[in-house]
Amino acid sequence: MTNAAAAAKNPALEKLARVGHAMNGVLHILIGVLAIFVALGSGQASADQSGALGTVASNPAGVVLLWVMALGLFALALWQIASAVLARESDSKERWKTRLKEGGKAVAYLVVGITALRFALGSGTSSGGQTQSFTSTLLQAPGGVVLVVLVGLGVAAVGAYFVYSGATKRFTQEIRVPSGAAGTTAVRLGVVGYVAKGVALVVVGLLFVWAALTADPSKATGLDGALHAIASLPFGVVLLVLVGLGFIAYGVYCFVRAKNAKL
């Protein structure tokens, strides 16, 4: 048995991976609440993962929860890596598509886990400045404009895939859908959550592209900037409240996924 196979069949790792899904749900619920606060003009923390983690850190027992989040998300990343390595589709093209998808998920969970760990250690900061610094560095590199455009298009593509997964209910392939009313509710939460998160990511990607075309790194402000951009649109307050509710729905769906994910 390979190391990856052993990891994938480890009951303790599976339980931690399910904890990771639940902790991902907590983060998205907090982001949704912060987004609604932004829409209502009362938000002070960034409406993104850093803002959500900072909110956790500021509460009693928050550090303990952050350590649990980090551990669960790291376990989830390891599980996705094992899934990527163990992809066994007969068609090589489909096999590599699966590996890229699972590997991308692993990177995403790892990044959030590292961010949670930094907040647990007391060194977490807002992601907005980091995003602008990253964009500025890319713009100064040879072919930087093209690189930033590609980053933006990549993020927007991920967002579009989330919208597609929600609209077509493709995400149900990754869980054992409960029977009866519980299953119907879980699917509805997933549809709303995936579409809302996808819309927000598309806006993030477009802001990266705009930053590249205007050579202005400040335009690339991450999820928090994307949500503020939505708020500035006509009927933006209503739209942002709906997006916030969508993030909350996605967070609740993550709890369903924690219990019913096909691991």
Secondary structure, DSSP 8 states (H G I E B T S, - for coil): --HHHHHHT-HHHHHHHHHHHHHHHHHHHHHHHHHHHHHTT---S-SSHHHHHHHHHTSTTHHHHHHHHHHHHHHHHHHHHHHHHT---SSHHHHHHHHHHHHHHHHHHHHHHHHHHHHHTT----HHHHHHHHHHHHHHSTTHHHHHHHHHHHHHHHHHHHHHHHHHTGGGGGB---SHHHHHHHHHHHHHHHHHHHHHHHHHHHHHHHHHHHT-GGG--HHHHHHHHHHTSTTHHHHHHHHHHHHHHHHHHHHHHHHHB--
